[in-house]
Amino acid sequence: MNDDRDPILTRIFAEQNSPVDGSEFAARVALMMDRDLRSARSYRIGMIIAVLVVASLLAPWLAQVCALAVGSVVAGLSTTRALSSFPLAWLALCSIVGSFLPAIHLGITRRW
């Protein structure tokens, strides 16, 4: 086996290990950061466009579901109007609303 060094490989390794000039390094870092910011910006714009397309496709279905839900709630409230005069019904309603208060508080304060 030959232990002689290859002069071309030695020169290439020497060039790789040489320190980079400060201004050249700063310019290269600034260029890389600008490229990363541009790619992140384009990714965000693409995601916003995708969400808008999906939302526009789902809007008619969502409006129909919301109208059905509102109609059901109105029908349910009209049938329970007679029950609202009972104190036990008010107690049940307050306990149901009270059970959601911790979740509402955590949602408002963003402490999930």
Rosetta blueprint (number, residue, H / E / L):
1 M L
2 N L
3 D L
4 D L
5 R L
6 D L
7 P H
8 I H
9 L H
10 T H
11 R H
12 I H
13 F H
14 A H
15 E H
16 Q H
17 N H
18 S L
19 P L
20 V L
21 D L
22 G H
23 S H
24 E H
25 F H
26 A H
27 A H
28 R H
29 V H
30 A H
31 L H
32 M H
33 M H
34 D H
35 R H
36 D H
37 L H
38 R H
39 S H
40 A H
41 R H
42 S H
43 Y H
44 R H
45 I H
46 G H
47 M H
48 I H
49 I H
50 A H
51 V H
52 L H
53 V H
54 V H
55 A H
56 S H
57 L H
58 L H
59 A H
60 P H
61 W H
62 L H
63 A H
64 Q H
65 V H
66 C H
67 A H
68 L H
69 A H
70 V H
71 G H
72 S H
73 V H
74 V H
75 A H
76 G H
77 L H
78 S H
79 T H
80 T L
81 R L
82 A H
83 L H
84 S H
85 S H
86 F L
87 P H
88 L H
89 A H
90 W H
91 L H
92 A H
93 L H
94 C H
95 S H
96 I H
97 V H
98 G H
99 S H
100 F H
101 L H
102 P H
103 A H
104 I H
105 H H
106 L H
107 G H
108 I H
109 T H
110 R L
111 R L
112 W L
